[in-house]
């Protein structure tokens, strides 16, 4: 994630997804009071909590510049389908 200057307990354990699987929203890490995280839809007991590693509020241009290969390079896993490939 883009928070290279902090370890955020529990939030650092959230899994990555894009599209309809994302079930959280956040404020900016740089807002007064720090980051706030909340469910964007009902999360039932036992369900995973997802956020986008490349589409977060503070991730600047990563949503346009990162795809499946960049997620693999920076986080060490291949995201599920659909894959996104960025060509320039």
N, C-alpha and C positions, 0 to 999 in steps of 0.2 A: 504494500500500500504506500501511499505517498507520505506517510508520517515517519520520516527518518529520524526525527528528533525526539521521539517519545515512544514509550511502551505503554499501551493502553490495555489494562487488564480486561479480560473477556472479549473486548472488541478485536483484539489481535488473534482470537480463535475463530472468528467468523469466516465461513467458507465463501468462495468466489462463485458468482454466477452472473449471467447477463439475461436480459429479457424478463419474462414473467416470473422467473424463480426468485428474483430479488424481493425480499420481504422486510426490508428495513429502509429507513430514511435517516439522514444525519444533518446536523448543522455543520458549519465550518469549524475546523480545529482552531482557527484564529479568531472566532467570535469571543466576545467577553463571556467569561464563564466556561470556556472550553467547549469541546465537542459534546453534543447530546445525540443519543441514538434512540429511536423508537420503532416499533413495528408498523409497517405500512399496510399490513393485512393481518388477519388472524393467524397466529402461529400456534398450532396445536402441540400438546405435549408429545415429545419424541421427534418432532420435525426439526430439520436443520434450519439454522439462521444463515441467510445469505446477504451479501453485499457485493457490489461490483468493484473489483480491484482497479479497473481502468476507467471507470465512469463515476468516481466519487466526486463530491463537492469541491475538494481541494486539489484534484488531480490535474488541473490545468488543461493541457491539450492531449492528455493520454487517450481520451476516448476516440480522438481522430488519428492518433499515431500508434496506438498499441493494438495488436491483434493477437491471435493464437500464438504466434511465434514469440512475441515479446513477453507474453504471460509465461511461456515455457522458459525463456531465458532468465527472467527476473524472479520467478516464483517456483520453478522446478516442476510444473505439471502442465499437461495438455488439457485445456478446458473442454467441456462437453460440446456436442453439436448444438447449434450451428457454429462452425468455426468462422473466424474472421481473419482475413489476410490483408495486410496493408501494403500496397505497392506505390512507390513514388518514382 
